[in-house]
Amino acid sequence: MDTAALARRYFAAFERKDLASLMELFHPDMVLTDWENHLCGRDAVLAHNQKVFQSLQDIRVNLLHLHEAGATVIGEMEIILNGGAIQLKVVDVITFDETGAILSIRAYQG
């Protein structure tokens, strides 16, 4: 399983605001934890993503570094929102199951 490629697919789908692709990548029981939320289940995460996507004109994900450790990938990135009006430094720790589905995302703002 190429977890780095799966992580890149996730980042690209997020950047495109592509809920259908995210649904395919997420395990039904996935967990998302970030600096503001703790969400359990694919449906809850997709509903949250939809609200985020609707609130933003555009999202650009600049992947700075990608680190792999077994079924876990750590992505260091700069996320640029609304044409540069908002810039965030973020680290995502993504864990995959044996089929390549995303089990958890822990996002840290730095």
C-alpha positions in Angstrom: 0.0 0.0 0.0 1.4 3.4 -1.0 0.3 5.5 1.9 2.1 8.6 0.5 0.1 8.4 -2.7 -3.1 8.0 -0.7 -2.3 11.0 1.4 -1.6 13.1 -1.7 -5.0 12.0 -3.0 -6.6 13.2 0.2 -4.8 16.6 0.1 -5.8 17.0 -3.6 -9.4 16.1 -2.9 -9.5 18.6 0.0 -8.0 21.3 -2.2 -10.7 20.7 -4.9 -13.4 20.6 -2.2 -14.3 17.2 -3.6 -16.7 15.5 -1.1 -17.3 12.5 -3.3 -13.5 11.7 -3.4 -13.2 12.3 0.3 -16.0 9.9 1.0 -14.2 7.2 -1.0 -11.0 7.8 1.0 -12.6 7.9 4.5 -13.3 4.8 6.6 -16.9 4.8 7.9 -15.7 5.0 11.5 -12.9 7.6 10.9 -12.0 10.2 13.5 -11.0 13.8 12.8 -9.3 15.8 15.5 -8.1 19.4 14.9 -7.5 22.5 17.0 -11.2 23.2 17.1 -13.1 19.9 16.6 -13.3 16.2 17.5 -15.5 14.4 15.0 -16.4 10.7 14.9 -17.6 9.0 11.8 -17.3 9.7 8.0 -20.7 11.4 7.8 -19.8 13.9 10.6 -16.5 14.6 9.0 -18.0 15.1 5.5 -20.7 17.4 6.9 -18.0 19.5 8.7 -15.9 19.6 5.5 -19.0 20.7 3.5 -19.5 23.7 5.9 -15.8 24.6 5.6 -15.9 24.3 1.8 -19.0 26.5 1.5 -17.4 29.2 3.7 -14.3 29.5 1.5 -13.8 30.8 -2.0 -10.8 28.6 -2.6 -8.3 26.4 -0.9 -4.7 25.8 -1.9 -2.6 23.1 -0.2 1.2 23.5 -0.5 2.7 20.3 0.7 6.1 21.1 2.2 7.1 17.6 3.5 5.6 14.2 3.6 6.9 11.5 6.1 5.8 7.9 6.1 5.9 5.4 9.0 4.1 2.2 8.3 0.3 3.0 8.1 0.8 6.6 9.2 1.7 9.6 7.0 2.6 13.0 8.4 2.1 15.9 6.0 3.6 19.4 6.7 1.8 22.0 4.6 0.9 25.6 4.1 -2.8 26.0 3.5 -3.8 29.2 1.6 -7.4 30.2 1.8 -9.5 32.8 -0.1 -6.7 33.9 -2.5 -4.1 34.4 0.2 -6.3 36.3 2.7 -5.7 33.5 5.2 -2.5 31.4 5.5 -2.1 28.5 7.9 0.8 26.2 8.7 -0.7 22.8 9.4 0.6 19.3 10.2 -1.7 16.4 9.5 -1.1 13.0 11.0 -3.1 10.5 8.9 -3.6 6.8 9.8 -4.8 4.3 7.2 -6.3 0.8 7.7 -5.1 -2.3 5.8 -7.3 -1.4 2.8 -6.0 2.1 2.5 -9.0 3.9 4.0 -8.3 6.8 6.3 -9.0 5.8 9.9 -7.9 9.1 11.5 -6.7 12.5 10.8 -5.1 14.6 13.6 -4.5 18.1 12.4 -2.2 20.6 14.3 -1.9 24.3 13.5 1.5 25.8 13.9 
